[in-house]
Amino acid sequence: MPHPDGLPESREDAIELLRTYTESPQLVKHALAVEAALAAYAGHFHAPGELWARTGLLHDLDYERWPEEHPHRGVALLAERGYPEAVLHAIRAHADGTVPRESLLDRALFAVDELTGFLAAVALVRPDRRIDQVTFGSVRKKMKDKSFARGVDREDLERSAQELGVPFQEHVERVIGAMRGIASELELDGRAASGR
C-alpha cells in the first residue's frame, strides 16, 4: 500500500532507519524536533505534511556515522529506499552550501534546523528545563549573548526566516509551539529537572 505523500515507508520504518544510523539520544531528539517543526510549517503553508515531516526526521540520518560525508551518504541511503526528489534535494540543500535552496521545503528545513537546536539549548539552561516556558523574549536575550551556543550563527537564524518569508518572531514562536507538542519526547517538559 502506498504511503502518504509518495513516501516509500511508514514513519515507524523511518524511525527504525534513523535509529540504525544514529545512536546519540541528542541527535534523535534533534531529528524529532525538526520533524515537528516541519510538520507545523507544512500546516502553515498547506504543504504535504507527511513528506515535510519525514524530511525533518531523516535530514541528519548520516551525520553521526559519516560526518565528513553529510548529507550525501544519507541522501544516497534515502534514494535507494525510494524517497522522492523533493526530500533528497531539501536534505542536500540544508547542509551543502553548493546546493541552492529552491523550494519552500528547502527553505523551511534550513530555517528550522539550527533554530530547533538553539531553542532546546535555551530550554535546557532554564532551571525547569521546559520548552513551554521559552518565549521569544528569552530567545532574543540569548541570541545577544555571544558566549551562549557559540556555534549557532545568529544572522543565519534571522536570514533563514526572511528567506522563508516569515517574520522572525512568528518563526520562533511557531517552532517553539511545535516543540512544545512533543516536549516529553524531547525531555524538555521539566520532568528531568524535577527528578520524575
N, C-alpha and C positions, 0 to 999 in steps of 0.2 A: 504494500500500500504506500503510495507517495506521501511524503511528509509535507506539512505546510510550507508555503513559500519556496517550493522546489528544493528543499533540503534533503540530503540523501539518508539522514538518520535522525533518530529521536534525540531529545535533549538528554535523556538518560545515557544514551550511547556516546553523546558528545562529552558528557561529564566523565564517563569512563575513559574516553580518549585523553581528555585533559589530565586526569589523574595518572594515566600511564606515563606521561612525559613530564609531569610536574609534581614533585614531592613536597615542595615548600608550602606549608599552610598559608603563608602570607601571599604567595603568588596565586594560589587557588582563590583566596578571598579577593584579591585584586581582580581576577577574572570574573568573579561573581558580581563585584561592584560595577565593573564596566558593562557586563551583561544587563544589569538592572538599569543603568543609566541610558544605554542604547535602547532598551525596551521603552523607557519613558519618552525618549526622543522620537521613537517610531510612532508612538501615540500622538505626540505633538504634531508631527509632520504628516500624519496619516500614511505612514510607510509600512512595508511588510514587517510586522512585529517579530515573528519568529526568525526571519532572516537577519534582522538587525541585532536581536538579542544573541543569536548564535555567533555572529561576528565578534561581539564583545567577549563572549565566553571563551572563544578559541584564539583570540588575537595574539596572545603570547605563548601559544602552545609549545614552541620550541625554545623559549627564552632560557629556561633553566638548563636544559641539556646541551644546547648549542648556541650560547650567547653570541659568538662571533658570526654565526650564520643566520641570526634572527633578522628578518622574519622569513627568510627564503626556505629554510628547512620545513617550517610549519606550513607554509603555503603549498609546498610540494606534497606534504602528507595529506593536506585537505583536498588538493586537486586529485590525488589518487583515489580518495574516498568519494569523489563526485560533487564536491561543493561548487556552487555557482561562481562565475567570474566576479560578480559584484562583491562577494565575500572576500575572495582572493585579492582583488585589487585594493579593497579598503585596508586589508591587513598589510599588504606591501606598502601602501601609501602612509600608514601611520608610523612606520619605522625606517623606511628607506627614503632618504631625502631626495633621491633622484626620481622618485615616482610621484607625479603630480596628484594632488587631491582634487579629483574632478567631480565626483558625485556628492550628494548630500550625505550619504553613508560614510564616504571617505572623510569628509569634514567633521561629521559627528564623532566618529571614532577618535580622530585626532584631538578633538576638543574635550572629550570626557576622560581620555586615558590618563593623562598627568593629573587632571583635576581630582579624580577619584582617590588617587594616592595622597594628594595634598589634603583633601578633606578627612581621610582616615587619620592622617598624622595630626591634624587639628583636634580631632575627637580623642585620640589616644593620649594627648598631653593634658586633657581635662581630668580633674580628679575623679569624675564619674564615668569617664570613658564612654560617653553616649553621643552618638551622631545626632540624635534628636535635640540635643542642646547646642549644636553648632549652628551659628547664624551667619548671615552674610557679613555682618559687622566683625565677628570674631575671625572670619576668613580674611577680610581686608587687613585686620590688625596683624595677623600672622604673615601676610604677604609683605608687609612693610618691614618685618623682622628678617633681615638678610641672613642671620645665623640659623633660622628655622628652615628645615627641609631645603638645605643649600642646593641640592641637585635639581630643584624644580625652577625652571625658567619662568619668572613671573610675567614677562612680556608675552611668552608663548601662551600662557593661560588666557590672557586677555585677547590676544590676537586671534586665537583659535575660535573664541566665542564670536568675535567680529566676523571672521571668515564664515562662520555658520549662520550669521545673520540674526543673532540673538543677543540682546543686551546682557552685559556681563553679570549683573545682579540676578537677572532672571535665569541665566545659565547656571550659576552657582546654586541658586535655590532649587531649581529642577533636579540637579544631580544630588543635592542633599536629600530631597524628598524621595528620590529613587533608592538611595542607600538606606534611608530610614525604613523603607518597606522590607528590607532584608537585614535589619540591624543585628538580629540574633545570629544569623549565619556569618556575619562579618565580625562577630564578637565586639560590637560597638553599641550594645544595649545596656551597659552598666553592670551586667552580671559578674564579669571578671573583677571589676573594681569592688563590688560588694562581697566577693568571695563565694557567690552562689553557683 
